[in-house]
């Protein structure tokens, strides 16, 4: 016969003998909650969406173990490595002596080597490369190689050192016998050696061939070393001054490019204004003569920077004519506000009836207004720069103590009458003044 305690044990309910009593509905419900809590605790962490399985495996495992720091190598499965033992006999090695052909002192060294290679040359001897120094005879020296500053004994000593030290002229200059012979520099030694090599190459070359001649410019090498020495011996003040001058030079070049660009833009605007004027004259003549002429064929090419370039609707489909009056995105907000202000002052409607003739005339009017606006801005910039140059000139004249007659040489057209003496006297101030802050006048409203 089962009791309440037995039922509690079967249902895994808590409570001991003191709690043995009738099982209520509450106990069964609570038991379900406890089981769900246990099962929820044993659940693993869910892999985030978008993360690959291999990446997630590096972070967590089923048991939430830390990822391994070192790769593990097991002896199970395909990773088992089998020893590959051959049936051949092991080649014997022997401790044997050897000599290095690069050494001339007859030194003997020992190392382990296979017995089959006994008696063979040292394998690293092939890396011993020597320079072929030419050899001359007594007759060749007396006929082609004499020099007033060099004796034969000193020349022989030089070639002997060149052969011993493989043309390493720094070492040759260090081992040169300066007590027995004259004090020579590295450039002197190089010049003598390569001059002799060039003469011997010409003498020994077969007739009809062009021999390879070694040329060494000793003067250039001396100047190069002298410049390096001066560069190394510069003081911190000189280094700072040089950096400052380089920066000023870059500023001058930048200002020069800006002025050239402004001059080109101004020339384009002037050309566009002249073209527009000629176009209007041609249209008036055509109207007086009452000749049917198309405006598009007579319209000359206008530079892109002048006026407004309205887009052409040449694509298939239905379009509104009012879209042709829409200003393109290349027109800035300042120009748009200036156009609206002028049209308002002149009593012109900002959105007129978009007939074909009105659209064409309205677009041309706004294009001309933008052209006038750009011309006025360019004119204001030129006047401002002319005024600043005038003030600069007056300051230079006062600083240099020039006469008032020279100061009056500034004409009404704004050209500066600076003489060559003034330029020489104030050249430094002019250069420093040019690289000052950019001269940008205030925005001009139309």
FENMO-V786531 format. One record per pair of residues at least 6 apart in sequence whose ideal C-beta (glycine too) atoms are under 6 Angstrom apart, sorted by the first residue. I is the first residue (numbers start at 1). J is the second residue. D is the distance in Angstrom with one decimal. If there is no record, write none. Layout:
I/J/D, I/J/D
This chain:
4/20/4.8, 4/21/5.7, 5/20/4.5, 7/23/5.7, 8/15/5.9, 11/31/5.6, 13/27/5.5, 13/31/5.5, 44/62/5.9, 45/60/5.7, 47/56/4.6, 58/67/5.3, 91/114/5.6, 92/115/5.0, 93/112/5.2, 93/114/5.7, 94/115/4.9, 95/112/5.8, 96/113/5.4, 96/118/6.0, 97/108/5.1, 97/110/5.3, 98/109/5.9, 98/122/5.4, 99/108/5.9, 100/122/5.8, 101/125/4.6, 102/128/4.2, 131/166/4.7, 131/167/5.2, 133/162/5.2, 133/163/4.4, 134/197/5.9, 134/200/5.1, 141/152/6.0, 144/199/5.3, 144/203/5.9, 145/196/5.6, 150/192/6.0, 154/181/4.7, 161/172/4.6, 161/175/6.0, 165/171/4.7, 165/172/5.5, 169/186/5.2, 169/189/5.8, 169/190/5.7, 173/186/4.8, 187/218/4.5, 187/221/5.1, 187/222/5.5, 190/216/5.3, 191/216/5.8, 191/218/4.1, 194/214/4.7, 194/216/4.0, 197/214/5.0, 198/213/4.7, 198/214/5.5, 201/211/4.4, 201/213/5.7, 205/211/3.7, 248/435/5.0, 251/435/4.0, 252/435/5.4, 266/378/4.9, 268/303/4.6, 268/305/5.1, 269/306/5.8, 269/374/5.5, 269/375/5.5, 269/378/6.0, 272/302/5.4, 272/303/5.4, 272/306/2.9, 275/300/5.5, 275/302/5.8, 282/298/5.8, 286/293/4.7, 306/371/5.5, 307/367/3.6, 307/370/5.4, 307/371/4.6, 308/367/4.4, 308/370/5.3, 310/363/5.4, 313/319/4.8, 321/354/4.6, 321/359/5.8, 322/354/4.2, 324/359/5.1, 325/359/5.6, 335/370/5.5, 338/373/5.3, 338/446/4.7, 339/366/5.5, 339/369/5.2, 342/369/5.6, 343/350/5.9, 352/358/5.3, 352/362/5.9, 373/446/4.9, 376/444/5.6, 376/446/5.9, 377/444/5.4, 380/441/5.5, 380/444/4.4, 381/441/5.8, 384/441/3.7, 385/439/5.5, 386/414/4.7, 388/439/5.4, 393/416/5.3, 396/426/5.0, 397/407/4.9, 400/425/5.3, 400/426/5.3, 409/417/2.9
